[in-house]
Amino acid sequence: MSAHRAERLPVALLLPGQGAQHRGMAAELYGQEAVFTAVLDEFFEYMGKEGCALRDEWLADPPDLVIDDASRAQPLLFATGYALGRSLESRGIRPAALLGHSVGELAAAALAGVFGLRDAAMLMRERTAATVAVPAGGMLAAAASVEELRPYLDSDAGVNSVVVGARNGPRQTVLAGAEPQLSSVERLLRDHGVSCRRVAARQPFHSPAMAHAVGRFERAFSTIEMRPPRVPIWSTATGARLRGEQATDPAFWAWQLANPVQFWPALDAMLRSRDFLLAETGPGQGLCMLARLHPRVRQGHCEVVPLLPSGADGALRTYRAAVTRMKQNNP
């Protein structure tokens, strides 16, 4: 805790999206944390045969799944983020704000009561199905600003274009697009000395290539009841606090597939509203790394804690240590 801050901090959950997944993520908590286990079992049951298969693959030793494909990564990212959030609630840690990156925003919506877990399971099945016919592609993280990357991007934003897929930080930008165009941009960036790496994704999320999947996803949302969030959500679709009319709009959620992720603007807006203890509620520690770049964190006004380790080992120890720290800071 910073020496110049005596008050305790409210908790904001940061829920990661595609790219954070890894084999065995959070599996150590299954069977050890009762609420986490029960929530995951409920989610897998709602997903039907596909959910049972996914659970078996996730818990296999060694894990037996193609983790970077959206059909596996997306439902597991949603489920682990949501189950961790519910587990924290059972321990008396109730978040004052939620911020989810890509599919993490759907987990945030479920935690805030926008829709229930049964409907969420259906939505994850439809999200997966909607991406089946998406052109082959991916995502590329570059250590450069959006402005620095513009000369390498297509100006027409056609279906095969490479575009900005996520604004993760001032000089942390993710590009997205179909192949072979994405590989061509990657070669150009490397030739010009721009540091970049592939995101663990087999689909070009948050690019025009996803546009044709939007219709099916929107139809799925139109079949369920949605409510304004009970907990404030800072939306990475808009970079601002989610409004009630957006939360209940099927088109808003459907277009999240194709529109860029505004993580940094959303984080900045949230931290301008008040100070928080930021808890990364999902696998990996990528959002912690990004949050530590923010001035409010660097200056000691906000704190950052991961709920899970960067790899599969030590998940239970990391989670319980994080819970202890959050209880000490939670008003």
C-alpha positions as CSV (number, residue, x, y, z in Angstrom):
1,M,0.0,0.0,0.0
2,S,1.3,3.4,-0.9
3,A,2.6,5.5,2.0
4,H,0.5,8.5,1.0
5,R,-2.8,6.5,0.7
6,A,-4.3,5.4,4.0
7,E,-7.8,4.5,2.8
8,R,-8.7,1.0,1.5
9,L,-9.4,0.6,-2.2
10,P,-12.6,-0.7,-3.8
11,V,-12.0,-3.7,-6.1
12,A,-12.3,-3.6,-9.9
13,L,-12.1,-6.9,-11.7
14,L,-10.1,-7.0,-15.0
15,L,-11.3,-10.0,-17.1
16,P,-8.9,-11.1,-19.9
17,G,-9.8,-12.2,-23.4
18,Q,-8.3,-14.2,-26.3
19,G,-4.5,-14.6,-26.0
20,A,-4.5,-15.0,-22.2
21,Q,-5.5,-18.7,-22.4
22,H,-3.1,-21.6,-21.8
23,R,-3.4,-25.3,-21.2
24,G,-4.3,-26.1,-17.6
25,M,-5.3,-22.6,-16.8
26,A,-7.0,-22.4,-13.4
27,A,-7.4,-26.2,-13.4
28,E,-5.7,-26.5,-10.0
29,L,-8.6,-24.6,-8.4
30,Y,-11.1,-27.2,-9.7
31,G,-12.1,-29.5,-6.8
32,Q,-10.3,-27.3,-4.3
33,E,-12.4,-24.1,-4.4
34,A,-16.0,-25.1,-3.9
35,V,-17.8,-22.2,-5.5
36,F,-15.4,-22.0,-8.4
37,T,-16.0,-25.7,-9.1
38,A,-19.7,-25.6,-8.7
39,V,-20.1,-22.6,-11.1
40,L,-17.9,-24.3,-13.7
41,D,-19.9,-27.5,-13.5
42,E,-23.1,-25.5,-13.9
43,F,-21.7,-23.8,-17.0
44,F,-20.4,-27.0,-18.6
45,E,-23.8,-28.6,-18.0
46,Y,-25.6,-25.8,-19.7
47,M,-23.3,-26.2,-22.7
48,G,-24.5,-29.8,-23.0
49,K,-22.3,-32.5,-24.7
50,E,-19.9,-29.8,-25.9
51,G,-19.4,-28.6,-22.4
52,C,-18.7,-32.1,-21.0
53,A,-16.1,-32.6,-23.7
54,L,-14.5,-29.2,-23.0
55,R,-14.3,-30.0,-19.3
56,D,-12.7,-33.3,-20.0
57,E,-10.1,-31.8,-22.3
58,W,-9.4,-28.9,-19.9
59,L,-8.8,-31.3,-16.9
60,A,-6.9,-34.0,-18.8
61,D,-3.4,-34.6,-17.6
62,P,-1.7,-33.4,-19.7
63,P,-4.5,-31.1,-21.0
64,D,-5.8,-32.4,-24.3
65,L,-7.2,-29.5,-26.3
66,V,-6.3,-27.0,-29.1
67,I,-6.3,-24.1,-26.6
68,D,-5.7,-21.3,-29.1
69,D,-8.8,-22.1,-31.2
70,A,-11.8,-19.9,-30.4
71,S,-14.0,-23.0,-29.9
72,R,-11.9,-23.9,-26.8
73,A,-10.3,-20.7,-25.7
74,Q,-13.4,-18.5,-25.7
75,P,-15.8,-20.6,-23.5
76,L,-12.9,-21.4,-21.1
77,L,-11.9,-17.8,-20.8
78,F,-15.5,-16.8,-20.1
79,A,-16.1,-19.6,-17.7
80,T,-12.9,-19.2,-15.6
81,G,-13.4,-15.4,-15.4
82,Y,-17.0,-15.7,-14.4
83,A,-16.3,-18.6,-11.9
84,L,-13.4,-16.6,-10.3
85,G,-15.7,-13.6,-9.9
86,R,-18.4,-15.7,-8.2
87,S,-15.8,-17.3,-6.0
88,L,-14.6,-13.9,-4.8
89,E,-18.2,-12.9,-4.1
90,S,-18.6,-16.0,-1.9
91,R,-15.6,-14.8,0.1
92,G,-17.2,-11.4,0.7
93,I,-15.2,-9.6,-2.0
94,R,-17.8,-7.7,-4.1
95,P,-16.4,-5.7,-7.0
96,A,-17.2,-2.0,-7.3
97,A,-16.4,-2.1,-11.1
98,L,-15.8,-4.5,-13.9
99,L,-13.7,-4.2,-17.1
100,G,-13.4,-7.1,-19.5
101,H,-11.2,-7.5,-22.6
102,S,-13.1,-8.9,-25.6
103,V,-14.8,-12.1,-24.4
104,G,-13.9,-11.0,-20.9
105,E,-16.6,-8.3,-21.3
106,L,-19.2,-11.0,-21.7
107,A,-18.0,-12.5,-18.4
108,A,-18.2,-9.0,-16.9
109,A,-21.8,-8.7,-18.2
110,A,-22.8,-12.0,-16.7
111,L,-21.2,-11.1,-13.3
112,A,-23.1,-7.8,-13.4
113,G,-26.4,-9.6,-14.0
114,V,-27.0,-8.4,-17.6
115,F,-27.8,-12.0,-18.5
116,G,-27.8,-15.3,-16.6
117,L,-25.3,-18.2,-16.8
118,R,-27.7,-20.5,-18.8
119,D,-28.1,-17.8,-21.4
120,A,-24.3,-17.1,-21.3
121,A,-23.6,-20.7,-22.1
122,M,-25.9,-20.5,-25.2
123,L,-24.2,-17.3,-26.2
124,M,-20.8,-18.9,-26.0
125,R,-22.0,-21.8,-28.2
126,E,-23.3,-19.3,-30.7
127,R,-20.2,-17.2,-30.5
128,T,-18.1,-20.3,-31.4
129,A,-20.5,-21.3,-34.2
130,A,-20.5,-17.8,-35.6
131,T,-16.7,-17.9,-36.1
132,V,-16.6,-21.3,-37.9
133,A,-16.8,-19.8,-41.4
134,V,-14.5,-16.8,-40.6
135,P,-11.5,-16.5,-42.9
136,A,-8.2,-17.8,-41.5
137,G,-6.3,-15.1,-39.8
138,G,-5.1,-13.9,-36.4
139,M,-3.8,-11.1,-34.3
140,L,-0.5,-9.4,-33.9
141,A,0.7,-7.5,-30.9
142,A,3.1,-4.6,-31.8
143,A,5.1,-2.4,-29.5
144,A,4.0,0.8,-31.2
145,S,1.3,3.4,-31.1
146,V,-1.7,3.4,-33.4
147,E,-0.2,6.4,-35.2
148,E,3.1,4.7,-35.8
149,L,1.3,1.7,-37.3
150,R,-1.0,3.5,-39.6
151,P,1.4,3.5,-42.6
152,Y,1.3,-0.3,-42.5
153,L,-2.5,-0.7,-42.4
154,D,-5.1,-0.7,-45.1
155,S,-7.2,2.4,-45.5
156,D,-10.3,0.8,-47.0
157,A,-11.1,-1.5,-44.1
158,G,-12.3,-4.2,-46.4
159,V,-13.1,-7.7,-45.3
160,N,-9.5,-8.9,-45.8
161,S,-7.9,-5.7,-44.3
162,V,-5.4,-5.6,-41.5
163,V,-6.7,-3.1,-38.9
164,V,-6.2,-2.0,-35.3
165,G,-7.9,-4.8,-33.3
166,A,-7.1,-3.5,-29.8
167,R,-5.7,-0.4,-28.1
168,N,-4.1,-2.0,-25.1
169,G,-1.7,0.8,-24.1
170,P,-0.1,4.0,-25.4
171,R,2.5,1.9,-27.3
172,Q,0.8,-1.5,-27.0
173,T,-1.4,-2.1,-30.1
174,V,-2.9,-5.3,-31.5
175,L,-3.4,-5.7,-35.2
176,A,-6.0,-8.1,-36.6
177,G,-6.8,-9.4,-40.0
178,A,-7.1,-12.3,-42.4
179,E,-4.2,-14.2,-44.0
180,P,-2.0,-13.8,-45.9
181,Q,-2.4,-10.1,-45.4
182,L,-1.6,-10.3,-41.7
183,S,1.7,-12.1,-42.3
184,S,2.6,-9.6,-44.9
185,V,2.2,-6.7,-42.4
186,E,4.1,-8.7,-39.8
187,R,7.1,-9.0,-42.2
188,L,7.0,-5.3,-43.0
189,L,7.0,-4.4,-39.3
190,R,9.9,-6.7,-38.5
191,D,11.8,-5.3,-41.6
192,H,11.4,-1.8,-40.2
193,G,12.5,-2.7,-36.7
194,V,9.0,-2.8,-35.0
195,S,8.9,-5.4,-32.3
196,C,5.8,-7.6,-32.7
197,R,4.6,-11.1,-31.7
198,R,1.6,-13.2,-32.6
199,V,-1.3,-13.3,-30.2
200,A,-2.5,-16.9,-29.4
201,A,-5.5,-16.7,-31.8
202,R,-6.5,-18.6,-34.9
203,Q,-9.2,-16.2,-35.8
204,P,-9.0,-12.5,-36.8
205,F,-11.2,-11.2,-33.9
206,H,-12.0,-7.5,-33.9
207,S,-11.4,-7.0,-37.6
208,P,-13.7,-6.6,-40.7
209,A,-13.2,-10.4,-41.4
210,M,-15.6,-11.0,-38.4
211,A,-18.4,-8.9,-39.8
212,H,-20.3,-11.7,-41.4
213,A,-20.5,-13.5,-38.0
214,V,-22.2,-10.6,-36.4
215,G,-25.7,-11.4,-37.7
216,R,-25.8,-14.9,-36.1
217,F,-24.5,-13.6,-32.8
218,E,-27.0,-10.8,-32.8
219,R,-29.9,-13.2,-33.4
220,A,-28.7,-15.2,-30.3
221,F,-28.7,-12.1,-28.1
222,S,-32.2,-11.2,-29.4
223,T,-33.6,-14.4,-27.9
224,I,-32.6,-13.7,-24.3
225,E,-33.7,-11.2,-21.6
226,M,-31.0,-8.6,-20.8
227,R,-31.0,-6.1,-18.0
228,P,-28.9,-3.0,-17.1
229,P,-25.8,-4.0,-15.1
230,R,-26.0,-4.1,-11.3
231,V,-22.3,-3.3,-11.1
232,P,-20.7,-0.6,-13.2
233,I,-19.0,-2.0,-16.3
234,W,-16.3,0.1,-18.1
235,S,-16.7,-1.1,-21.7
236,T,-13.8,-2.0,-23.9
237,A,-16.1,-1.8,-26.8
238,T,-16.6,2.0,-26.3
239,G,-13.8,3.0,-23.9
240,A,-16.4,4.4,-21.5
241,R,-18.9,3.3,-18.8
242,L,-21.5,1.0,-20.2
243,R,-25.0,2.6,-20.4
244,G,-28.2,0.7,-19.7
245,E,-29.5,1.0,-23.2
246,Q,-26.2,-0.5,-24.6
247,A,-26.3,-3.4,-22.1
248,T,-29.7,-4.4,-23.4
249,D,-29.0,-3.9,-27.1
250,P,-28.2,-7.2,-29.0
251,A,-26.4,-5.3,-31.7
252,F,-24.0,-3.7,-29.2
253,W,-22.8,-7.1,-28.0
254,A,-22.8,-8.7,-31.5
255,W,-20.6,-6.0,-33.1
256,Q,-18.1,-6.5,-30.3
257,L,-16.8,-9.4,-32.4
258,A,-15.7,-7.1,-35.2
259,N,-15.0,-3.8,-33.6
260,P,-11.7,-2.9,-31.9
261,V,-11.1,-3.4,-28.2
262,Q,-10.6,-0.1,-26.4
263,F,-8.9,-1.5,-23.3
264,W,-6.6,1.5,-22.6
265,P,-9.3,4.1,-23.0
266,A,-11.7,2.1,-20.8
267,L,-9.0,1.6,-18.1
268,D,-8.1,5.3,-18.2
269,A,-11.7,6.4,-17.9
270,M,-12.3,4.0,-15.0
271,L,-9.2,5.2,-13.1
272,R,-10.1,8.8,-13.7
273,S,-13.4,8.2,-11.9
274,R,-11.7,6.9,-8.7
275,D,-8.8,4.7,-7.5
276,F,-9.1,0.9,-7.4
277,L,-7.4,-2.3,-6.5
278,L,-7.3,-3.9,-9.9
279,A,-7.6,-7.7,-9.8
280,E,-6.9,-9.7,-13.0
281,T,-9.6,-12.3,-12.9
282,G,-8.5,-14.9,-15.3
283,P,-5.5,-16.7,-16.7
284,G,-2.2,-15.1,-17.2
285,Q,-1.1,-11.7,-16.0
286,G,-1.2,-9.7,-19.3
287,L,-3.8,-7.1,-18.1
288,C,-1.8,-6.6,-14.9
289,M,1.2,-5.8,-17.0
290,L,-0.8,-3.2,-19.0
291,A,-2.5,-1.7,-15.9
292,R,0.9,-1.1,-14.3
293,L,1.7,1.2,-17.2
294,H,-1.1,3.6,-16.1
295,P,0.0,6.8,-14.3
296,R,-2.4,6.2,-11.4
297,V,-0.8,2.8,-10.8
298,R,2.8,4.0,-11.3
299,Q,2.2,6.9,-8.8
300,G,0.9,4.5,-6.1
301,H,-2.8,5.6,-6.2
302,C,-4.0,2.2,-7.4
303,E,-2.8,-1.3,-6.8
304,V,-2.7,-4.4,-9.1
305,V,-3.0,-8.0,-8.1
306,P,-3.3,-11.2,-10.3
307,L,-5.6,-14.0,-9.2
308,L,-3.7,-16.6,-11.2
309,P,-0.1,-17.2,-12.2
310,S,1.3,-16.7,-15.7
311,G,1.5,-20.5,-16.2
312,A,-0.4,-23.5,-15.0
313,D,1.6,-24.2,-11.8
314,G,0.8,-22.4,-8.5
315,A,-2.7,-21.4,-9.3
316,L,-4.2,-22.3,-5.9
317,R,-1.4,-20.6,-4.0
318,T,-1.6,-17.4,-6.2
319,Y,-5.4,-17.3,-5.9
320,R,-5.5,-17.6,-2.1
321,A,-2.7,-15.1,-1.6
322,A,-4.7,-12.6,-3.9
323,V,-7.8,-13.2,-1.8
324,T,-6.0,-12.4,1.4
325,R,-4.6,-9.2,-0.2
326,M,-7.9,-8.1,-1.6
327,K,-9.7,-8.6,1.8
328,Q,-7.1,-6.4,3.4
329,N,-7.8,-3.7,0.8
330,N,-11.5,-4.1,0.2
331,P,-13.7,-1.6,2.1
